[in-house]
Amino acid sequence: MKFTLKVPSSVKTLVVSFVGCKSKEIKLNPKTKEYVVNLESSTEIEEVVVTGIYNRSKDSFTGSFSSYDANKLKSAGNTNILQSLKALDPSFVVLDNNMFGSDPNKLAEVEIRGKTSIVGFKEEFGEDPNQPLFILDGFETSLQTIMDLSLDRVASVTVLKDAASTAIYGAKAANGVVVVETKNPEPGKLSVSYNGNFDISFADLSDYNLMNSSEKLEFERLAGRFNSNIAASQEILQQRYNELLAEVGRGVDTYWMSEPLRIGLNQRHNLYVEGGDSRMRYGVGVNINNQEGVMKNSNRRVFSGNLDLLYRVGKLSFSNKLTVDVNSLSNPIVPFSDYAEANPYYRKYSEGGQIEQWLEARTYSNPANIGYSEIWVGNPMWNDAQNSYNKGDGFSVRNNFNLEYRPLSYLYLRARFGVEKNVSETEVFTSPSDTQFDGMDVLKKGTYKNEADKGLDYNGDITVTFGKLLKEKHQVNAVLGASISESTSVAKGMEAIGFPEGEFNTPAFSNEYAEGGKPSYYDYKKRSASFYFNGNYSYMNRYLMDVNIRMDGSSVFGTNRKFTNTWAVGFAWNIHNEKFIKNITDVFTMFKLRASIGNPGNQNFGSFSSITTYRFNNWMMNNFGTGLLINEFGDPDLDWQKTINQNYGIDLSINDRFHLTFDYYHKSTDPLLASVGIPLSVGISSRLMNIGKQVNYGFDGSVRYSVI
């Protein structure tokens, strides 16, 4: 873009800025008549909406979104992106899991504006159909990658919520989109930066109002625990009650819940080296993230290294971001519930200070040998002290390459390719001395489980972006593109039983596979291809319109339904740019009304949802070989799950201090994918079908006031 500007001789510097780019200060020289200024693209969220495919001026965007820079994210917490968004955005919900609490190795359940699919499919397919789409530097990524990403590497996060903002992702966007952009190296002399932070975590047990030993024993007595209509049994029960009452009288009142807990120390360190000039920039970073759960033996350690390269020559530029992650984890063997269920009238240690295997192990009988009974209560501290373990490790490497070419000031061509390789393994060993194996055959005591996964994903896309202001009134933007992706995964597993006591905790010492079990092996592959168009029109930055059309193909759905079309339309009115407002007052820095409708889809379902699969059955041998049974029924006409998403909203900013955003949304999913029960006579109990409809509606908003 060329322009001529007349400036007074007293002016020494000029600041050049453009929407979507970083501002640059130019020092003027009286002898220089022409300047060439290269502006770097920017993800500054104050004026630009970053969608991962294109950047759009905030004023001309018709969709519902919220954006946060690194400072805002860190002000809300330094754990990870998800926890910061949970505190900042009311529509972004991280569901509490009472089963796992603050376990650092459990993936969070995340939703944006509620659910669009039936609950329970995560367990069936291994994927959460209500989980939003995550985009990292323009490429689709996993929830685990986002959770492990250091906040020190994040430049901005944008949450796309309605159809107008998410439709560019078509059949993957019904649950919303979270777009994460990492920082680019800054030009200049070689610089080194370090960021480190520490925090502690501890369990809040104030909601656990449990009875003490005296209250618990009295409660059991009143509940009839020590009463029987049989005289011999009554004598046994009374004897047990007297012994427990004597323990209470001796002052035994054990608080078990504090035993498995600790104060967790979490630490994060980030070292980044960067430098370069206007043509070539580089950055090398190392990140360490060590999280300790509040349960003992609950840890997650992530070591990450990244190499960022950016090169620009003339109208051509490319960037490459390489990241390597190495992680290790451990989980407690004994669940917290075992400690919470232990009665307070039991001792932790014997009189000799030893941890006993049983809290109570007694045989009761009267002199006539009538009413014989046994009570065996395992000690969770004993189980925790054995050589059992639950551990794992993983390795991943991802490389994202981006090539850009600007032949004209209003035309922008881009090609991107990303590849990610990941490997993980988990091992769980339970000692044969664990109380759960009491009474079992000695050759079946102890278990060992191993699961190994490896995956390879690649994504590629090509986009052409056009943006031009016509006759100083009509701003036209258009994006045309295509993308392909493939995700493959291989999972192996086995379970062995029967281990000798001692430090013999590897599978070589096992006696056999689990009863009725055998090694497992799964090979998954999922492919998709997409073609999309986004058009945006703005008249004098007052009346705005967005149009999105996308065609998606996926191997997840039936052979007769491989491709589907999604669309979205959005409208907005910038009232603050109207003359009748400007003539009255200038307090409104933003006063926008928005409306949008579209039908984004959802393909977060298993790879074999539409394919009939079989399994071998050795007891059905015949003259032709091993028999086969149907494992799952496929459906060649299985249709895509789509959601009609309507949104109506308002954005209001007064004097750049008071900010109000309010949205009403209505999401109707039809056809809904559901697992429907069928007669067992066909060989299976259920199958996946297009049936039913689900409606989700509500409102969200935020109010902010800047004091300074």
TORLOMAR-952397 format. One line per 10 residues: number of its first residue (from 1); their letters; for each residue x, y, z of C-alpha. Coordinates in steps of 0.25 Angstrom, whole numbers. Each point is the difference from the previous one (the first is absolute). Example, Ala and Ser with C-alpha at 12.3 -4.5 7.8 and 13.67 -1.06 7.14 Angstrom:
<recs>
1 = AS = 49:-18:31 | 6:14:-2;
</recs>
This chain:
<recs>
1 = MKFTLKVPSS = 0:0:0 | 6:14:-4 | -5:13:5 | 5:14:1 | 1:8:13 | 3:15:2 | 6:3:14 | 6:12:6 | 15:2:1 | -2:0:15;
11 = VKTLVVSFVG = -4:-15:0 | 11:-9:3 | -7:-14:0 | -12:-7:-6 | -8:-12:6 | -5:-9:-11 | -11:-9:3 | -10:-10:-7 | -11:-9:5 | 6:-14:3;
21 = CKSKEIKLNP = 14:5:1 | 9:6:10 | 3:15:0 | 14:5:-4 | 7:13:3 | 7:6:-11 | 11:11:2 | -1:10:-11 | 13:5:-7 | -2:13:-8;
31 = KTKEYVVNLE = 9:-6:-11 | -9:-12:-2 | -12:2:-9 | -5:-15:0 | -1:-10:11 | -3:-15:-1 | -7:-5:13 | -2:-15:2 | -11:-2:11 | 0:-13:8;
41 = SSTEIEEVVV = -13:-8:1 | -6:2:14 | -9:-8:9 | -3:12:9 | -14:-3:5 | -4:14:2 | -3:3:-14 | 1:-14:-7 | -8:-13:1 | 9:-12:-3;
51 = TGIYNRSKDS = -8:-12:-5 | 12:-8:-4 | -3:0:-15 | -1:16:-2 | 1:12:9 | -12:10:0 | -1:14:5 | -8:0:13 | -9:11:-5 | -4:-8:-12;
61 = FTGSFSSYDA = -2:-14:6 | -15:-4:2 | 3:-13:8 | 0:-2:15 | 14:-1:6 | 9:3:12 | 15:2:-1 | 11:1:11 | 14:3:-1 | 11:-7:8;
71 = NKLKSAGNTN = -1:11:11 | -15:-2:2 | 2:-15:0 | 11:0:11 | -8:10:8 | -10:-11:2 | 9:-11:3 | 13:-6:-4 | -4:-15:0 | -4:-1:-15;
81 = ILQSLKALDP = -9:6:-11 | -12:-8:4 | 0:5:15 | 2:15:-5 | -11:-1:-10 | -9:-6:11 | 2:12:9 | -1:11:-12 | -11:-5:-9 | -14:-4:6;
91 = SFVVLDNNMF = -3:-9:-13 | 12:-8:2 | -2:-11:10 | 9:-10:6 | -8:-11:6 | 4:-4:14 | 2:-15:1 | -2:-5:14 | 6:-13:-3 | 14:5:-3;
101 = GSDPNKLAEV = 0:14:6 | 13:7:-2 | 7:-11:-7 | 10:6:-9 | 0:-12:-9 | -15:0:-3 | -5:8:-12 | -10:10:3 | -14:0:-6 | -2:13:-7;
111 = EIRGKTSIVG = -13:6:-6 | -3:14:-7 | -15:3:2 | -4:-13:4 | -2:-14:-7 | -4:-3:-14 | 1:-15:1 | -5:-11:10 | 8:-2:12 | 8:-13:1;
121 = FKEEFGEDPN = 6:-1:-14 | 13:3:5 | 1:-14:7 | -5:-7:-12 | 8:7:-11 | 12:5:8 | -3:14:-5 | -8:10:6 | -11:5:-10 | -3:12:9;
131 = QPLFILDGFE = 15:5:0 | 3:13:-8 | 10:0:-11 | 14:5:4 | 9:7:-10 | 15:3:3 | 7:9:-10 | -10:-3:-11 | 0:-15:2 | -10:-9:7;
141 = TSLQTIMDLS = 6:-6:13 | -4:-8:12 | -5:4:13 | 12:-6:7 | 9:8:-8 | -7:13:4 | 0:-4:15 | 15:-3:-1 | 3:13:-7 | 8:10:8;
151 = LDRVASVTVL = -7:14:2 | 13:6:-3 | 0:-4:-14 | -15:5:-3 | -2:13:-7 | -15:0:0 | -12:-9:1 | -13:2:-7 | -13:-7:3 | -10:-1:-12;
161 = KDAASTAIYG = -14:-3:5 | -11:2:-11 | -2:-4:-14 | 5:12:-7 | 14:-1:7 | 1:-15:0 | -6:-4:-14 | 14:1:-6 | 3:-13:7 | -13:-6:-5;
171 = AKAANGVVVV = -4:-14:4 | 10:0:12 | -5:13:7 | -14:-2:6 | 7:0:14 | 7:13:-2 | 15:2:-4 | 12:4:9 | 11:7:-8 | 14:1:6;
181 = ETKNPEPGKL = 11:8:-6 | 14:-2:6 | 10:12:0 | 10:3:-12 | 14:3:3 | 3:15:0 | 10:7:-9 | 13:6:6 | 12:-4:7 | 1:-13:7;
191 = SVSYNGNFDI = -8:0:12 | -3:-10:11 | -12:0:9 | -4:-9:12 | -13:-2:6 | -3:-8:13 | -11:-2:9 | -4:-9:12 | -13:-3:7 | -5:-9:10;
201 = SFADLSDYNL = -13:-9:-1 | -7:-6:12 | -13:-8:2 | -12:8:6 | -7:-11:10 | -10:10:6 | -11:-7:-7 | 3:-13:6 | -7:1:13 | 2:-15:5;
211 = MNSSEKLEFE = -3:-6:13 | 10:-2:10 | 2:-14:6 | -10:1:11 | -10:6:-9 | 2:-11:-10 | -1:-11:9 | -12:5:7 | -7:2:-14 | 3:-14:-4;
221 = RLAGRFNSNI = -6:-5:13 | -13:8:-2 | 0:-5:-14 | -1:-14:5 | 14:-4:-5 | 2:-8:13 | -14:-6:2 | -5:-14:-5 | -12:-8:3 | 9:-12:1;
231 = AASQEILQQR = 5:-2:14 | 14:-5:-4 | 2:11:-10 | -4:10:10 | 11:-5:9 | 10:2:-11 | -5:14:-4 | 0:4:15 | 14:-5:2 | 5:8:-13;
241 = YNELLAEVGR = -7:13:5 | 6:-1:14 | 14:-2:-6 | -2:12:-9 | -6:8:11 | 12:-3:8 | 9:6:-11 | -8:13:0 | 1:0:15 | 16:0:-2;
251 = GVDTYWMSEP = -1:12:-8 | 1:-6:-14 | -6:10:-10 | 8:-1:-13 | -1:11:-11 | 2:-8:-12 | -2:10:-11 | 13:8:3 | 9:-12:-2 | 0:-1:-16;
261 = LRIGLNQRHN = 1:15:-1 | 11:10:-1 | 3:15:-4 | 4:-1:-15 | 11:9:-5 | -2:4:-14 | 11:7:-8 | 2:5:-14 | 12:5:-7 | 2:6:-14;
271 = LYVEGGDSRM = 13:4:-6 | -1:7:-14 | 11:5:-9 | -4:9:-12 | 6:10:-10 | 2:3:-15 | -3:11:-9 | -12:4:-9 | 3:-12:-10 | 4:-11:10;
281 = RYGVGVNINN = -5:-2:14 | 3:-12:9 | -4:-5:14 | 4:-12:8 | -8:-3:13 | 0:-10:11 | -11:-3:9 | -2:-8:13 | -13:-2:7 | -1:-9:12;
291 = QEGVMKNSNR = -14:-2:6 | -2:-7:13 | -14:-4:4 | -6:1:14 | 1:-16:0 | 13:-6:4 | 7:-6:-13 | -9:8:-9 | 10:8:-9 | 1:5:-15;
301 = RVFSGNLDLL = 13:5:-5 | 1:6:-14 | 14:4:-7 | -2:8:-12 | 9:6:-11 | -4:9:-11 | 8:6:-12 | -7:11:-8 | 5:6:-13 | -6:11:-9;
311 = YRVGKLSFSN = 6:5:-13 | -5:11:-9 | 5:4:-14 | -7:10:-8 | -15:-5:-1 | 3:-14:5 | 1:-5:14 | 0:-13:7 | 0:-4:15 | 3:-14:6;
321 = KLTVDVNSLS = -3:-4:15 | 6:-13:5 | -4:-5:14 | 4:-12:7 | -7:-5:13 | 5:-10:10 | -9:-4:12 | -1:-9:11 | -11:-3:10 | -4:-8:12;
331 = NPIVPFSDYA = -13:-3:7 | -4:-4:14 | -3:-15:1 | -10:1:12 | -12:10:-3 | -4:11:9 | -13:-7:3 | 6:-12:7 | 6:10:10 | -14:7:1;
341 = EANPYYRKYS = -7:-13:3 | 9:-5:11 | -6:1:13 | 6:9:11 | -1:-10:11 | 12:-8:-7 | 14:3:3 | 10:4:-11 | 12:-8:6 | 1:-12:10;
351 = EGGQIEQWLE = 5:2:14 | 14:-3:-6 | -1:12:-10 | -2:-10:-12 | -10:2:-11 | -9:-12:1 | -6:-7:-13 | -14:0:7 | -7:10:8 | -9:-10:5;
361 = ARTYSNPANI = 3:-15:-2 | -8:-9:10 | -8:-13:1 | -12:0:9 | -6:-12:6 | -7:-4:12 | 3:-12:9 | -10:-8:-7 | 6:3:-14 | -13:6:-4;
371 = GYSEIWVGNP = 0:13:-8 | 14:0:-5 | 4:12:-8 | 12:8:-5 | 3:14:-2 | 12:5:-9 | 2:14:-2 | 12:4:-9 | 10:11:4 | 1:11:-11;
381 = MWNDAQNSYN = 14:3:6 | 5:-14:-2 | -4:0:-14 | 6:13:-3 | 13:-5:7 | 2:-12:-10 | 8:1:-13 | -12:3:-8 | 1:11:-11 | -8:7:-10;
391 = KGDGFSVRNN = 10:8:-10 | 1:4:-14 | 9:9:-10 | -2:6:-13 | 7:7:-12 | -5:9:-10 | 5:8:-11 | -7:10:-9 | 4:9:-12 | -8:11:-6;
401 = FNLEYRPLSY = 4:6:-13 | -6:13:-5 | 3:6:-14 | -6:14:-4 | 0:8:-13 | -5:14:-2 | 0:3:-15 | -9:12:2 | -3:9:12 | -14:-6:0;
411 = LYLRARFGVE = 3:-14:-3 | 6:-10:9 | 3:-15:-3 | 4:-10:11 | 3:-15:1 | 2:-7:13 | 4:-14:4 | 1:-6:14 | 4:-14:5 | 0:-6:14;
421 = KNVSETEVFT = 5:-13:5 | -3:-5:14 | 3:-12:8 | -4:-4:14 | 0:-12:9 | -7:-2:14 | 3:-12:10 | -8:-4:12 | 5:-10:10 | -8:-5:12;
431 = SPSDTQFDGM = 8:-8:10 | -5:-14:4 | 1:5:14 | -12:10:-2 | -12:-4:8 | -9:-1:-12 | 6:-13:-3 | -3:-6:13 | -5:-14:-1 | 4:-2:-15;
441 = DVLKKGTYKN = 8:-11:-6 | 15:4:3 | 3:-2:-15 | -10:11:-3 | 4:11:10 | 6:13:-6 | -3:6:-13 | 7:8:-11 | -6:8:-11 | 7:7:-11;
451 = EADKGLDYNG = -5:9:-11 | 8:6:-11 | -5:10:-10 | 7:7:-12 | -7:10:-10 | 3:8:-12 | -8:12:-5 | 2:10:-11 | -8:12:-5 | 2:8:-12;
461 = DITVTFGKLL = -7:12:-6 | 0:11:-11 | -7:13:1 | -1:12:-9 | -4:13:7 | -5:13:-6 | -3:13:7 | -2:14:-6 | -7:13:3 | -8:4:-12;
471 = KEKHQVNAVL = -4:15:-2 | 4:3:14 | -14:-6:5 | 0:-15:-4 | 9:-9:8 | 0:-14:-7 | 7:-12:6 | 0:-14:-6 | 7:-13:4 | 0:-13:-9;
481 = GASISESTSV = 7:-12:5 | 2:-15:1 | 5:-10:11 | 3:-14:2 | 4:-8:12 | 2:-14:5 | 1:-6:14 | 6:-14:2 | 1:-7:13 | 5:-14:5;
491 = AKGMEAIGFP = -3:-5:14 | 5:-13:6 | -3:-5:14 | 1:-13:9 | -3:-4:14 | 8:-11:7 | -3:-6:14 | 7:-9:10 | 12:6:6 | 10:-5:11;
501 = EGEFNTPAFS = 1:9:13 | 12:10:0 | 6:9:-11 | -5:-9:-11 | -9:10:-7 | 3:-1:-15 | -8:-8:-9 | 11:-11:-2 | -4:-5:14 | -15:-2:-3;
511 = NEYAEGGKPS = -6:-13:0 | -11:2:-11 | -9:10:-7 | -12:5:7 | -11:-10:1 | -7:0:-14 | 9:11:-4 | 10:2:-12 | 9:11:-5 | -8:11:-7;
521 = YYDYKKRSAS = 3:8:-13 | -7:11:-6 | 3:8:-13 | -7:13:-3 | 0:9:-12 | -8:12:-2 | 0:9:-13 | -7:13:-4 | 1:10:-11 | -7:14:0;
531 = FYFNGNYSYM = -2:11:-10 | -5:14:6 | -3:14:-3 | -2:12:9 | -5:13:-5 | -1:13:8 | -6:14:-4 | 0:13:7 | -7:13:-4 | 8:12:6;
541 = NRYLMDVNIR = 3:-9:12 | -15:1:4 | -8:-12:-6 | 7:-13:0 | -2:-14:-6 | 7:-13:0 | -3:-12:-8 | 7:-14:2 | -2:-12:-9 | 8:-13:2;
551 = MDGSSVFGTN = 0:-14:-5 | 6:-11:9 | 3:-15:-3 | 3:-10:11 | 2:-14:1 | -7:-1:13 | -14:0:-6 | -7:-9:-10 | 5:-3:-14 | -13:6:-5;
561 = RKFTNTWAVG = 2:13:8 | 15:3:-1 | -2:14:-3 | -9:11:6 | -1:15:-1 | -1:10:11 | -3:15:-1 | -1:12:9 | -5:15:-2 | 3:11:10;
571 = FAWNIHNEKF = -4:15:0 | 4:11:9 | -3:15:1 | 11:9:6 | -9:11:6 | 12:8:5 | 4:3:-14 | -13:6:-4 | -1:15:-1 | -12:2:8;
581 = IKNITDVFTM = 8:-6:12 | 13:7:-3 | -7:14:-1 | -6:-2:14 | 12:-7:8 | 13:-6:-2 | 0:-9:13 | -3:-13:-8 | 13:-7:-5 | -9:-12:-3;
591 = FKLRASIGNP = -15:-2:-2 | -3:-12:-8 | -12:-8:-2 | 2:-14:-6 | -8:-12:-5 | 5:-13:-7 | -6:-14:-4 | 7:-12:-5 | 1:-15:0 | 14:-4:5;
601 = GNQNFGSFSS = 2:-15:1 | 7:-10:10 | 9:-12:-4 | 6:-3:13 | -4:-15:-1 | 7:-13:-1 | 7:-4:-13 | -9:-13:-1 | -13:7:2 | -6:-3:-14;
611 = ITTYRFNNWM = 8:-13:-3 | -5:-14:4 | 11:-7:8 | 2:-15:4 | 7:-8:10 | 6:-14:-1 | -6:-10:9 | 8:-13:3 | -11:-8:5 | -8:1:-13;
621 = MNNFGTGLLI = 10:-8:-8 | -5:-7:-13 | 5:-6:-13 | 3:14:-5 | 8:4:11 | -2:10:12 | -14:5:2 | -3:15:0 | -10:8:8 | -5:14:-2;
631 = NEFGDPDLDW = 7:10:9 | -7:13:-4 | -11:3:-11 | 4:11:-10 | -9:9:-8 | 4:5:-14 | -11:10:2 | 5:6:13 | -2:15:-1 | 8:11:5;
641 = QKTINQNYGI = -4:6:14 | -3:15:-3 | -4:11:9 | -9:12:-4 | 7:11:8 | -7:14:2 | 7:11:8 | -5:14:3 | 10:10:7 | 4:14:4;
651 = DLSINDRFHL = 14:6:2 | 1:13:8 | 12:8:4 | 0:14:6 | 12:9:1 | 8:-13:-2 | -2:-3:15 | -14:-6:1 | -1:-13:-8 | -13:-8:-2;
661 = TFDYYHKSTD = -2:-13:-8 | -13:-7:0 | -5:-12:-9 | -12:-9:-1 | 2:-13:-7 | -9:-11:-4 | 6:-14:-5 | -8:-11:-6 | 7:-13:-4 | -8:-8:-11;
671 = PLLASVGIPL = 2:-11:-3 | 6:-4:13 | 10:-13:0 | -5:-9:11 | 3:-14:4 | -13:-8:-1 | -3:-13:7 | -4:-12:-10 | -4:-14:3 | 11:-9:4;
681 = SVGISSRLMN = -4:-11:-10 | 7:8:-11 | 14:-2:8 | 2:14:6 | -8:8:10 | 1:14:-6 | 4:8:-13 | 3:14:-4 | -12:7:-7 | -5:14:-4;
691 = IGKQVNYGFD = -12:2:9 | -5:11:9 | 3:15:2 | 7:8:11 | -2:14:3 | 9:9:8 | -2:15:3 | 4:10:9 | 8:13:2 | 13:5:4;
701 = GSVRYSVI = 7:13:2 | 11:8:7 | 1:14:6 | 14:7:2 | 4:13:5 | 14:5:-1 | 3:9:12 | 14:4:-6;
</recs>
